[in-house]
Amino acid sequence: MDFSSKLLEQAVDEMSQLPGIGKRTALRLVLHLLKQPASQTQDLSNALLDLRNNIKLCRNCFNISDTEICEICANPSRNAEIVCVVEDIRDVMAIENTGQYRGHYHVLGGKISPMDGVGPSQLTIKPLIEKVQAGKVEEIIFALSSTLEGDTTNFYIFKQLENTPVKTSTIARGISVGDELEYADEVTLGRSITNRVPFENSMKDQ
């Protein structure tokens, strides 16, 4: 792709680094920004810088937050004794949109994937285990995507919790095998949370 401007080329190159954005889409977005008032581009730039510099991870659940404790964990109406284990904030948002869950979350920050060089130590598994061992949790709900990596991560955590009294369950398989949680429709996902099953049963079904 030939550019008449080095500045344009640089902007397109940076924009195309975003997931799902190819060079042509990046060019269209950059040209769109050029047509908008300078103040709009400045607002976008400021919002991204503010996000990058000031975003926090909740010290309790590792969800993305503006404060040390996220709004969900700080809400006294939520049940802190039930913890739903998810991969990232997109899964938290998907489950919250169902309106069917009133417990807390624990965001792992990924899934165990040796092929990608991601091991248990690179995820927030240890704080989750410590939380359970401290006796603060009655039930762990595994809500990772039903992929090989998701199942591997579920099983690893389950084995770490074997000698604790915590109840372990997993969302019902209304979610198709191989599907990412964030793409499930709200009704199906809500039913999967409500009709969760003991984790041991899910292993027998595989």
JOKAPE-V822266 format. One record per residue. SS is DSSP state (H for helix, E for strand, - for the rest). PHI is phi as a letter, one per 20 degrees, with the letter a starting at -180 (* if undefined). D_FIRST is the distance of its C-alpha to the first C-alpha in Angstrom with 2 decimals. Layout:
ss=SS phi=PHI d_first=D_FIRST
ss=SS phi=PHI d_first=D_FIRST
This chain:
ss=- phi=* d_first=0.00
ss=- phi=e d_first=3.81
ss=- phi=d d_first=6.56
ss=- phi=e d_first=10.12
ss=- phi=b d_first=11.72
ss=H phi=f d_first=12.14
ss=H phi=f d_first=14.11
ss=H phi=f d_first=11.56
ss=H phi=f d_first=9.08
ss=H phi=f d_first=12.29
ss=H phi=f d_first=13.42
ss=H phi=f d_first=10.49
ss=H phi=g d_first=10.89
ss=H phi=f d_first=14.58
ss=H phi=f d_first=14.58
ss=- phi=f d_first=12.77
ss=- phi=f d_first=15.69
ss=- phi=f d_first=18.01
ss=- phi=f d_first=19.38
ss=- phi=n d_first=18.13
ss=- phi=d d_first=15.06
ss=- phi=e d_first=11.70
ss=H phi=f d_first=8.31
ss=H phi=f d_first=8.85
ss=H phi=f d_first=12.42
ss=H phi=f d_first=11.85
ss=H phi=f d_first=10.03
ss=H phi=f d_first=13.01
ss=H phi=f d_first=15.45
ss=H phi=f d_first=14.48
ss=H phi=f d_first=14.67
ss=H phi=f d_first=17.91
ss=H phi=f d_first=19.28
ss=H phi=f d_first=18.73
ss=H phi=e d_first=20.87
ss=- phi=e d_first=23.60
ss=- phi=g d_first=26.42
ss=H phi=g d_first=25.86
ss=H phi=f d_first=28.73
ss=H phi=f d_first=26.94
ss=H phi=f d_first=24.06
ss=H phi=f d_first=26.84
ss=H phi=f d_first=28.78
ss=H phi=f d_first=25.92
ss=H phi=f d_first=25.45
ss=H phi=f d_first=29.23
ss=H phi=f d_first=29.61
ss=H phi=f d_first=27.15
ss=H phi=f d_first=28.86
ss=H phi=f d_first=32.24
ss=H phi=g d_first=31.40
ss=H phi=f d_first=30.24
ss=H phi=e d_first=33.21
ss=H phi=d d_first=36.00
ss=- phi=f d_first=35.53
ss=E phi=c d_first=38.31
ss=E phi=d d_first=39.36
ss=- phi=g d_first=42.73
ss=- phi=f d_first=45.23
ss=- phi=e d_first=47.03
ss=- phi=c d_first=44.40
ss=- phi=m d_first=41.08
ss=- phi=f d_first=39.50
ss=E phi=f d_first=37.06
ss=E phi=b d_first=39.27
ss=- phi=e d_first=39.82
ss=- phi=c d_first=43.22
ss=- phi=f d_first=44.96
ss=- phi=d d_first=46.25
ss=- phi=f d_first=44.10
ss=H phi=f d_first=45.54
ss=H phi=f d_first=46.29
ss=H phi=f d_first=48.28
ss=H phi=e d_first=50.02
ss=- phi=f d_first=51.13
ss=- phi=f d_first=54.84
ss=- phi=e d_first=54.75
ss=- phi=e d_first=52.43
ss=E phi=e d_first=54.15
ss=E phi=f d_first=53.27
ss=E phi=e d_first=55.15
ss=E phi=d d_first=52.56
ss=E phi=c d_first=49.17
ss=E phi=e d_first=46.16
ss=E phi=e d_first=43.85
ss=E phi=c d_first=40.15
ss=- phi=f d_first=36.86
ss=- phi=b d_first=35.18
ss=H phi=f d_first=35.37
ss=H phi=f d_first=33.64
ss=H phi=f d_first=36.69
ss=H phi=g d_first=39.07
ss=H phi=f d_first=37.54
ss=H phi=f d_first=37.74
ss=H phi=f d_first=41.40
ss=H phi=f d_first=42.32
ss=- phi=f d_first=41.07
ss=- phi=f d_first=43.68
ss=- phi=m d_first=46.53
ss=- phi=d d_first=48.47
ss=- phi=c d_first=48.42
ss=- phi=c d_first=50.39
ss=E phi=e d_first=50.29
ss=E phi=e d_first=48.16
ss=E phi=c d_first=44.98
ss=E phi=c d_first=43.87
ss=E phi=e d_first=40.15
ss=- phi=f d_first=39.47
ss=- phi=n d_first=35.90
ss=- phi=q d_first=34.80
ss=- phi=c d_first=36.47
ss=- phi=f d_first=37.92
ss=E phi=b d_first=35.41
ss=H phi=g d_first=36.28
ss=H phi=f d_first=33.17
ss=H phi=e d_first=31.09
ss=- phi=m d_first=33.63
ss=E phi=d d_first=35.14
ss=- phi=d d_first=38.93
ss=H phi=g d_first=41.69
ss=H phi=f d_first=41.88
ss=H phi=e d_first=38.34
ss=- phi=d d_first=39.31
ss=- phi=e d_first=41.99
ss=H phi=f d_first=44.51
ss=H phi=g d_first=47.14
ss=H phi=f d_first=47.63
ss=H phi=f d_first=48.03
ss=H phi=f d_first=50.71
ss=H phi=f d_first=52.44
ss=H phi=f d_first=52.50
ss=H phi=f d_first=54.20
ss=H phi=f d_first=56.61
ss=- phi=f d_first=57.63
ss=- phi=m d_first=58.94
ss=- phi=e d_first=56.75
ss=- phi=c d_first=55.23
ss=- phi=e d_first=57.04
ss=E phi=b d_first=54.19
ss=E phi=d d_first=50.72
ss=E phi=d d_first=48.46
ss=E phi=e d_first=45.64
ss=- phi=c d_first=42.70
ss=- phi=e d_first=39.84
ss=- phi=g d_first=37.62
ss=- phi=e d_first=39.44
ss=- phi=d d_first=37.22
ss=H phi=g d_first=38.41
ss=H phi=f d_first=37.27
ss=H phi=f d_first=38.92
ss=H phi=f d_first=42.13
ss=H phi=f d_first=42.22
ss=H phi=f d_first=41.95
ss=H phi=g d_first=44.63
ss=H phi=f d_first=46.95
ss=H phi=f d_first=46.55
ss=H phi=f d_first=47.49
ss=H phi=g d_first=50.29
ss=H phi=f d_first=51.79
ss=H phi=f d_first=51.70
ss=- phi=d d_first=53.65
ss=- phi=g d_first=56.18
ss=- phi=e d_first=59.03
ss=- phi=d d_first=58.59
ss=- phi=f d_first=60.24
ss=- phi=f d_first=57.02
ss=E phi=e d_first=56.32
ss=E phi=d d_first=52.98
ss=E phi=c d_first=51.41
ss=E phi=c d_first=48.11
ss=- phi=f d_first=46.57
ss=- phi=f d_first=47.75
ss=- phi=e d_first=45.49
ss=- phi=f d_first=44.65
ss=- phi=e d_first=41.16
ss=- phi=f d_first=39.90
ss=- phi=g d_first=39.56
ss=- phi=n d_first=36.02
ss=- phi=e d_first=35.12
ss=- phi=e d_first=33.76
ss=H phi=g d_first=36.29
ss=H phi=f d_first=33.99
ss=H phi=e d_first=33.18
ss=- phi=f d_first=36.87
ss=- phi=f d_first=38.45
ss=H phi=f d_first=40.92
ss=H phi=f d_first=44.03
ss=H phi=f d_first=43.43
ss=H phi=f d_first=42.56
ss=H phi=f d_first=45.58
ss=H phi=f d_first=47.88
ss=H phi=f d_first=46.55
ss=H phi=f d_first=47.48
ss=H phi=f d_first=50.85
ss=- phi=e d_first=51.76
ss=- phi=g d_first=50.73
ss=E phi=c d_first=52.69
ss=E phi=g d_first=54.11
ss=H phi=f d_first=51.55
ss=H phi=g d_first=54.00
ss=H phi=f d_first=54.06
ss=H phi=f d_first=50.31
ss=H phi=f d_first=50.54
ss=H phi=f d_first=53.22
ss=- phi=f d_first=51.04
ss=- phi=e d_first=48.28
